[in-house]
Amino acid sequence: AARIEKEVDDLTSPWAQFFIQSNVQDYLKQMRIPVLALNGAKDVQVPAQQNIDGIKNVIDEKWLTFKIYPELNHLFQPAITGLPMEYSKIETTISPEVASDISDWLTKL
């Protein structure tokens, strides 16, 4: 019961309400700087292709670099199911490939 109350409180907090009601595309349309968009294909919280497509629709191609990692979850960990309950069972904090790609992208700026 306490867990459910906490989840309800979290979802009804001012931050959660702002997050739910905000249209990220409104902010992305204003971006005039390089953007790196990364997703894990096994992310069950943010559908990878749908997210990348949405970003591609509003950010000029000259500013955008994107990549979807086939075997990674929401936290960029190698995953079997991608479910949040699996996160703590995975020893890898972040895929070395993702860390390298971020580093390479930053170096090229």
GUDO-513988 format. One line per 10 residues: their letters; for each residue x, y, z of N, C-alpha, C. Coordinates in steps of 0.1 Angstrom, whole numbers, plus 5000, padded with zeros to 4 digits. Last residue first. Layout:
a	X Y Z X Y Z X Y Z  ...
# end
This chain:
lktlwdsids	5331 5180 4679 5324 5193 4679 5333 5205 4676  5345 5156 4681 5343 5162 4667 5336 5176 4667  5343 5150 4707 5356 5153 4702 5355 5160 4688  5317 5142 4709 5321 5154 4716 5334 5159 4710  5318 5118 4695 5309 5129 4690 5314 5142 4696  5335 5102 4711 5339 5106 4697 5331 5118 4692  5320 5101 4734 5333 5107 4734 5337 5111 4720  5298 5086 4724 5296 5100 4730 5309 5107 4730  5311 5062 4716 5304 5071 4706 5301 5085 4712  5320 5053 4741 5330 5057 4731 5323 5066 4720
avepsittei	5296 5048 4754 5306 5058 4760 5316 5063 4749  5286 5029 4737 5279 5041 4739 5289 5052 4744  5305 5008 4741 5303 5014 4728 5296 5027 4728  5303 5002 4768 5315 5009 4764 5313 5015 4749  5272 5007 4783 5279 5001 4773 5291 5008 4769  5272 5012 4818 5269 5017 4805 5277 5010 4794  5275 4991 4837 5268 5004 4840 5263 5011 4828  5270 4957 4838 5275 4968 4830 5267 4981 4833  5255 4939 4853 5268 4944 4858 5273 4957 4851  5222 4937 4859 5232 4938 4848 5244 4945 4854
ksyemplgti	5203 4938 4878 5209 4925 4876 5220 4926 4866  5191 4963 4877 5200 4960 4888 5207 4947 4887  5174 4959 4853 5185 4969 4854 5195 4965 4865  5152 4943 4853 5164 4937 4849 5176 4946 4852  5130 4958 4858 5134 4949 4868 5147 4942 4866  5126 4972 4833 5133 4979 4844 5138 4969 4855  5133 4951 4804 5124 4955 4815 5132 4962 4827  5150 4941 4785 5149 4955 4785 5140 4960 4797  5157 4914 4782 5143 4918 4781 5141 4933 4779  5185 4915 4781 5178 4904 4775 5164 4909 4772
apqflhnlep	5210 4940 4774 5198 4935 4781 5193 4923 4774  5236 4962 4782 5233 4950 4774 5221 4943 4781  5225 4995 4788 5231 4983 4793 5227 4972 4784  5213 5020 4786 5224 5017 4777 5232 5005 4782  5190 5022 4800 5202 5027 4806 5215 5024 4798  5171 5010 4783 5170 5024 4786 5182 5030 4792  5193 4985 4767 5181 4990 4773 5181 5005 4775  5207 4971 4736 5207 4979 4748 5194 4983 4753  5210 4959 4711 5209 4950 4723 5209 4958 4736  5210 4980 4691 5201 4969 4690 5199 4961 4704
yikftlwked	5210 5014 4694 5218 5002 4698 5209 4990 4699  5207 5040 4672 5199 5030 4680 5208 5018 4681  5217 5074 4668 5220 5060 4667 5211 5051 4676  5224 5106 4653 5215 5096 4661 5220 5082 4658  5228 5140 4651 5235 5127 4649 5227 5117 4658  5218 5171 4637 5215 5159 4644 5224 5147 4640  5221 5194 4623 5224 5195 4637 5224 5181 4643  5213 5189 4597 5227 5193 4599 5231 5194 4613  5185 5183 4600 5195 5172 4598 5209 5176 4600  5168 5201 4625 5174 5201 4612 5185 5190 4611
ivnkigdinq	5143 5185 4643 5156 5190 4643 5162 5189 4629  5118 5172 4638 5118 5186 4642 5132 5193 4643  5120 5146 4629 5110 5155 4623 5111 5169 4627  5139 5135 4645 5143 5138 4631 5133 5147 4625  5124 5130 4668 5135 5140 4669 5138 5144 4654  5107 5110 4658 5101 5123 4663 5112 5134 4664  5126 5090 4652 5118 5096 4642 5112 5109 4646  5135 5084 4679 5144 5090 4669 5136 5097 4657  5110 5074 4689 5117 5085 4695 5126 5092 4685  5106 5052 4672 5096 5063 4673 5102 5075 4679
qapvqvdkag	5128 5036 4678 5126 5042 4665 5116 5053 4665  5125 5032 4708 5137 5038 4701 5134 5044 4687  5102 5040 4732 5104 5033 4719 5114 5039 4710  5111 5040 4764 5111 5050 4753 5113 5042 4740  5108 5017 4779 5103 5030 4784 5102 5040 4773  5121 4996 4769 5107 4995 4770 5100 5007 4775  5148 4992 4749 5143 5002 4758 5127 5000 4758  5161 4978 4730 5154 4970 4740 5149 4979 4751  5175 4997 4715 5163 4991 4709 5155 4983 4719  5184 5028 4730 5186 5013 4730 5173 5007 4724
nlalvpirmq	5194 5058 4715 5184 5050 4721 5188 5035 4721  5205 5092 4712 5208 5078 4713 5197 5070 4720  5214 5121 4696 5202 5113 4701 5205 5098 4700  5230 5150 4699 5232 5136 4698 5221 5128 4704  5231 5180 4682 5223 5172 4691 5227 5157 4688  5244 5213 4678 5245 5199 4676 5238 5191 4686  5219 5239 4678 5232 5234 4682 5233 5219 4679  5194 5250 4679 5203 5254 4668 5218 5250 4672  5162 5242 4688 5176 5238 4689 5184 5243 4677  5135 5245 4686 5143 5257 4689 5158 5254 4689
klydqvnsqi	5124 5220 4684 5123 5229 4673 5132 5241 4674  5126 5211 4711 5136 5206 4701 5136 5215 4688  5104 5223 4722 5117 5227 4727 5128 5223 4716  5083 5210 4710 5083 5225 4710 5097 5230 4713  5088 5183 4715 5091 5188 4702 5091 5203 4701  5079 5179 4741 5093 5181 4739 5096 5186 4725  5053 5192 4756 5056 5187 4743 5071 5189 4740  5042 5184 4789 5051 5191 4780 5052 5184 4767  5027 5168 4806 5020 5178 4797 5029 5185 4787  5046 5153 4819 5036 5146 4811 5029 5156 4802
ffqawpstld	5061 5173 4832 5068 5163 4823 5057 5157 4813  5042 5184 4849 5049 5193 4838 5055 5184 4828  5037 5162 4865 5026 5168 4857 5032 5177 4846  5062 5158 4877 5056 5148 4868 5045 5153 4859  5064 5182 4891 5074 5179 4881 5068 5169 4871  5042 5181 4910 5043 5192 4899 5053 5188 4888  5031 5147 4913 5039 5158 4917 5039 5169 4906  5018 5124 4905 5009 5137 4907 5018 5149 4911  5036 5104 4905 5029 5108 4893 5021 5120 4893  5043 5103 4933 5053 5107 4922 5047 5111 4909
dvekeiraa	5019 5095 4944 5025 5108 4948 5035 5113 4937  5018 5070 4933 5007 5080 4930 5012 5094 4933  5040 5058 4945 5039 5059 4930 5029 5070 4926  5033 5060 4972 5045 5067 4967 5044 5069 4952  5010 5043 4972 5009 5057 4975 5021 5065 4970  5023 5019 4965 5013 5024 4956 5011 5039 4959  5038 5015 4989 5045 5016 4975 5036 5023 4965  5019 5013 5008 5028 5024 5009 5035 5026 4995  5008 4988 5000 5000 5000 5000 5009 5013 5000
# end
